[in-house]
Amino acid sequence: MAANVSAEDPVPTSAVLMAASKQIGLRCRNENVAFLKCKKKDADPEKCLDKGRDVTRCVFSLLRDLHQKCNKEMDEYSRCMYYHTDEFELCRKEQEAFEKACPLE
Amino acid sequence: MTEAVIRNKPGMASIKDMPLLQDGPPPGGFAPVRYARRIPTQGPSAIAIFLATFGAFAWGMYQVGQGNKKRRLMNRVIKEEKYAARRAILPLIQAEEDERFVKEWRKYLEDEARIMKNVPGWKVGENVYNSGRWMPPATGELRPEVW
C-alpha cells in the first residue's frame, strides 16, 4: 500500500472519500463486490488480502484520476464536506459543481 | 336610674317589669330575600362536548400521521444517499484495516513463538476456538498502541 501513495496524491480522509463516494461506488463496483463476497465466505483477513489490495488500488487510482481531472472542484467539495462533517444536504452547491466538472457517466 | 327614667311604664312595681327597648323588624316583617341558586342549564350537552373533543383529537392525530409520512419520505432520500456513500467506501476501509491487522498479527505470532519456545507441545499461532471459523482476537484491546 505504501507504493500506491505518492506525495501529491489526495489524502483519503473521510471528507475526500465521502465526496468521491458516488464515483467509487460506480467505478470500483466489481472490486468492492468481490471483496465483500470473499469476506462473507470467510472473515479471516489473511484470506482476502489480495482482493483488498485490488480494492485499495482501484480507489486510489480513481482518486488520483479525479484529482487530476477536476482538481479545484474536488478540493472545494472535500473542504465543504470536511467543514460540515460529511453532511450531504449542506453541500449541495459544491456537489453540483463537482458533478458538472467530473460527470458520473 | 336613667334606664328607669327612659323605659318607664307607668304603674310598674319594680325595675324588673320594665318593657324591652329593642331594634326589631318593621311591623309585618321584612320583604322576602331569594337565596336559592338559579344556574340555568343552557349550552352544549355532554354528548356534544364529548363528540367535539373526540373529533378534534382524531383530526389532530390524522394531521400528525400525515406529517410523519411526509417527513419519512423526505428523510428516506437523504438517508439513502448517506447509506449508499458509506456502502461504497466500506470495502476500502476494511481492506486497509485488514492489512494493518495482518501485519500486527504476524508480529504477535513471532512474539508468541519466541516466548513459548521452550514449552513442550505448544502449537504456536492461534486458534483458541474449535468451531473452524475465524474469530478476532479477544484480548479486550483492539489497538494497544493507540490507547
Interface residues (C-beta under 8 A of the other chain):
Chain A: M1 P12 L17 M18 S21 K22 I24 G25 C28 E31 N32 F35 L36 K39 D42 A43 D44 P45 E46 C48 L49 K51 G52 R53 V55 T56 V59 D86 F88 E89
Chain B: I78 E81 K82 A84 A85 R86 R87 A88 I89 L90 P91 L92 Q94 A95 E96 E97 D98 E99 F101 V102 W105 R133 W134
